[in-house]
Amino acid sequence: MHLLRDLVSITPSANDHHPALRCAIGVGVPLVVVLLIGRLDLAVFATFGAFAGIYGRNEPHRQRLATQIRGGGLMLAVILAAALASRGDVGPWGLVLLTSAVAGLGTFAAGLFRLRPGGSLFHIFAFAAIASVPQQPPLLQGLGTAVATVAFAVLLGQAGALWPRHRTGWHRPAADRPTARHLAGLARESALYVVAALLAGSAATALGIGHTYWAMVAATVPLVGQTARARTNRGLQRILGTVAGLVLTALILLPGLAAWQFVLVIAVAQFAAEMFILRQYALAQAFVTPLALVSTELAHPSDPAVLLADRAVETLIGAVVGIALVLALHLRQRAVQLSARGA
């Protein structure tokens, strides 16, 4: 009963429309620019560069500036690595191994920089999606697009300071140096992300399903949370939200919209996702799913039916792997605790 309640409960809004609007503009404007110059091949670089705006959503302006620079810099490193990997013949299994490594390194770096949201979900998505693109634009053009989009997102993050009532103090927060215990915890968490990504990616690749990185992303979703119940709930919400999102995506893709309409859908979906991501994860996923799939279609059109089927199967595989890993760890911890009490 508690699990069912957690699946459908929604928390009150906390001025979520402010970061949601910043994120929507942060991805919408760069996509309009690449559309107007006729360079939709750069759309994927603009989309992932805009992820810098997701960080530091409720932080004071000075702290948000530092957070978004760190988050944006890390995303640029991932984008560069992905663009370089795409120029080599890594193959599907090589992509799984490289993406799993990114999952671990991204999680460690995000924890070291104390980024929120933590983990490496965005880094897995960005690396594998870009590395999977068969025909890449020139490296400097793709990276330049990402840099410009990150800079735009950072500027948007400071835009509220133009209005005195939204302006926050420009004081420097106390330095928070990582302790040995914190680093050890990050190492364990990073290893868990590597295992989850590797298991899900290997399963999807062995089954011959396209877009294996969606399984890898879904496998890391249940790793966020303080308790096994919270983590399991998050994995189930990922599945339920994706199912709802696939219905919405079908209504968007099947009519065959124009490119400018896709850009509008992406901006609206980004706004809606950020409105609910901290309040109700399943509801947010209903908008994240069309956001991800329409972004893919904008840059590299494909068969919508195949795309929808891949997303459904990959999400199910990844979420099941992630939940199974969480439950296995929980049972192991219980066994250790019982053994310690018996001793």
C-alpha positions, 0 to 999 in steps of 0.5 A, a space after each residue: 500500500 505504501 509503495 502504491 501511494 508513493 507511485 502516485 503522490 505528488 509534492 507541492 510546487 516550490 517555484 518550479 516554473 522558474 528553473 523550468 522556464 530557464 531550461 526550456 529557453 536554454 534548449 529551445 533558442 539554440 535549436 531554433 538557431 541551428 534550424 534557421 542556419 540549416 544545420 540540424 546535424 548540430 542539434 544533438 550537440 545543442 541539446 546536450 549542451 543545454 543540460 548545463 541549465 539543469 544544475 543548480 536550479 534552486 541555488 543562489 546566483 553565485 553558487 549556481 554560476 559555479 555549479 553550472 560551470 562545473 556541470 557544463 564543463 563535465 558535459 562538454 568533456 563527455 561530448 568531446 569524448 563521444 565525438 572522438 569515439 564516434 570517429 573510431 570503429 568501437 562497435 556495439 560492445 565497445 560502445 557498451 564498455 565505453 558508456 559503462 566507463 563514462 557512467 562510473 567516471 561521470 558519477 564520481 565527478 558529479 559527486 566530487 563537484 556535489 552536483 544535483 542531480 547527481 549520478 551519471 544519467 545525463 552523461 550516459 545519455 549524451 555519450 552514447 547518443 552522440 557516439 552512436 551518430 554515424 555521420 558526424 559534423 566537423 569536430 570543431 563545429 559540434 564542440 563549438 555548438 555545445 560550448 555556445 549552448 552551455 554558455 547560454 544556459 549559464 547566462 540564463 542561470 544568472 538572468 534572475 539577478 537582473 530583477 532586484 526581488 529575485 537577486 540573491 546575495 553574492 557571498 562565497 559559500 564555505 569550502 566543502 572539501 571532500 573527506 576520505 570517507 566521502 571519496 570512498 563512498 563515491 568510489 562505491 557508488 561509481 562502481 555500482 553505476 558501472 555494474 548497472 550500466 554494463 549489465 543492462 547494456 550487455 543484455 540489450 546488445 545481446 538481444 540485438 535491440 537498437 538504442 542500447 543506451 536507453 537500457 543503460 540510462 534506465 538501469 541507473 535510475 533506481 540507484 538514486 534514493 536513500 532506501 531500497 523502497 525509494 529506489 524500487 519506487 523510482 524504477 517502477 515510476 520510470 516504467 510507468 512514466 515511459 509507458 505514458 510518454 510513449 503514448 504521447 510521443 506516438 501522437 507527436 511523431 506519427 502525424 509527421 510534424 515539421 522541424 520547427 514544430 519538433 523544436 516547439 515540442 522539445 521546449 514545451 516537453 523540457 518545461 513540463 519535465 522540469 516542472 514535475 521532476 522533483 515532485 512526481 518522477 513518473 509524471 515527469 517521465 511522461 514528458 521526458 520520453 517525448 523530449 528524448 525521442 523527438 530530439 533524436 528524430 529532429 537530428 536523425 529521422 527514423 521509423 517512429 514505430 521502431 523508435 517507440 518499440 526500442 524505447 519501451 523494451 530498453 526501458 523495461 530491461 534497464 529498470 528491471 536490471 536496476 531494481 534487481 541490483 538494488 534488491 540484491 544489495 538490500 538483501 546482502 546488507 540485511 544478511 550482514 546485519 543479521 549475521 553481526 547481531 548473531 555474532 
